[in-house]
Amino acid sequence: MVSELKKVFLSASIPLADRHPKYFDTADNTAIRDAVIALSRIVLPKAELVWGGHPSITPLIKLVLEKQQLKVEDRVTLYQSNFFSKFFPLENEYVEKIIRTDALADKISSLQLMRHKMIVENDFCAAIFIGGMEGVEDEYKLFKEAHPNVPIFPIASTGAASKILYVEENFENERLLTDFCYLPLFDDLFEEILGGE
């Protein structure tokens, strides 16, 4: 049952070339993909993964769900704003539990609504930040405010917003910055958080 599973929040994206260079120039796209796949492999058998649909991330999670033959409806919740309905990836159709929030007057207010429902209105046991741009930084700030006692892990080795957060927020776990072996990294990070599941 979904209600019995712990929830893990994922904020991730692959930076685009036309956005701020501080994200694109430091991003390791291979590491971002590897980290999302590894996180999914560790978390999905034990918990529910919650994220805001990004066209570069949803297909990766779909791939892991198919390989692990898990019940999709029990393991993932995808949030999408109807403001971006024309750009939803085909892989969204694979996800049974999609929460679509209203399109408001503009992009910023539409995203704020979606992020509030996704982050503030859920209980989480952990949050992971991978790669990303402004949205990852915005979601980090909102998550930290809404869930001050929940463990947060910016995977700085993937670069971009996650590395910026790692440095600016003075994280001390060097593995988040230097470890590219994501399966054992996430296994260790989640051993205590999800170990009893």
N, C-alpha and C positions, 0 to 999 in steps of 0.2 A: 504494500500500500504506500502511496506517495506520502501520506501524512506521517508515516513512521520513519521515513528516511531523513537523515540530516541533509541540509542544503549547503552547497558550495557555490559561491559567486565567482564567475569568471568575467573579467573585463579584458578584452584583447582585440587587436586589429593589426593589419599590416599597413604601415604608413605609405601614403601616396606621394608621388614625386611633386605634385603641385601644391602640397601643403608646406608648413614651416620646415625649413632644412634641419632644425634641431631634432626632428623626429626621423625624417627620411635618411639623413646622412649617418645616423648612428644605428639604424635598424639592421638587424641580422635576420633577413626573411626566412632563411633555412631554420635558424634557431627558433623563431616564432612558431613556425609550422610544427617543428619537432616537439616544442614545449606543449602546444595545445593537444597534440596527439597523445603525448605521454601523460598529461594531466587527465585526459579523458579515459585512458586505459587504467589509471590508478583509481580515479574517483567513481566512474560509472558503475562498476560492480558493487559498490558499497553505499553510494549516496546519489543525490539528485544534483545535477549541474544546472545552474541558472545563468543565462547570459542574454545580452541584448544583441539581436541578430546582426551580424556583420557579414557581408558577402564573402569575405575571405576566411571566415572562421566556421560558420555553420557546416560547410561541406566536409571539413576535417572531422568534426564531431560525428557527423552522419557516418563517415567511413569507419570510425571506431565502433559505433553502435552496431553496424552491420557485421563487422568481424567478430564481435563478442556475442552476437545473437542475444542481446538484451531486449527486454520489453521497453519500447521507446517511451510509452506513456508514463512509465514508472520512474524514468531516469533523467529526463530533461524537460526544462521549461524554457521556452524561447519567448522573449519579449520583442515586439516590433511596434514601431509607431506607424500608423496609417499615412503619415506625412510622406513616407518613403515607399508606399505600396507599389509604385511602378518599378521599383528597383529590387524587390524581394528576390533572392536567388531561388532557383527551382528546388533546391534541397529543403527549403522550408516545408514543402508538401510532405516530406518524410516525417517531420516532427508533428506529433499529434497534439501536444499541449503548447499551443501558441497563444499568448496573451497580446492582443492587438489594442494599443491605446489610441485615443482619438487624435486626429490631425487638428492642430490648433492653427492660429493665424500665421505662424512662421516656424521655421526649422528649430530655432532655439527653444521656444516655448513648448513645441511638440516633444523635443528631446527631454526637456525638464520634466514634463508630465510622465513620460515613459520611465525615466530613471527613478523618479519618486516611487512609482508603483512597484518597480522591479527591486529597488534596494531598500526603501524604507518600510514597505508593506510585507516584507518577508523576514523570517528569522534564519540566520546563517551560522554555520560553525567555522567558516573560514572564507577568505577571499584571495583570489590570485589575479595578479595583473601582469599581462604579457604584451611586450611590444607597445604599440598604440600611439595615439596622438592626443589632441586636446580632450577628446571624450574619455580616454582612460584616466587622465588627470582629474577631470570633473567627477568621474565616478568614484575615484579614490577618495576625494574630499567628502563627497556625500556619504560614502560608506563609513568612513571614519567617524563622521558626525552621528550617523544613525546607529552604528554598532561599535562603540568605543572599546569594548572589551573582547572583540572577536579578532583572532589572529589574521594578519594581513601579510601577504608575501608578494612583493614586486620582483618579478624574475628579471633582474637587471642585465643578465647575460644576453637577453634578447634585444637590448638596446632601446632606443626611442623613449617613449614616455615612462616606461617601467624603470629604465636606468636613471632618468631624471628624478623620479620619485624616491628611488633607493638612496641617491646622493642627498637630495634636499631634506628628506625625512630622517636622515642619519640611521639607516638600518645597519645592523652590525653583523648579520649572518653572511659571511663572505661567500658561502656556497651559492647564494642568490646571484652573486656577481660573476663568479668564476666557473661554476659547475655547469657543463653542457651535457652531462649524463642525466637527462631529465627523469627517466624512469626511477632510478634509485633515489634521486633527489626528492621527487614527490612521494615516493614510498616512505622515506624517512620523515618528511614534513607532516604527512597525514597518518603516520602510524598511531600516534596517540589520539589524534582528533577523530579518526574513523576506525581505529583498531578494534573496538568492541562491536562494530556493526556486523 
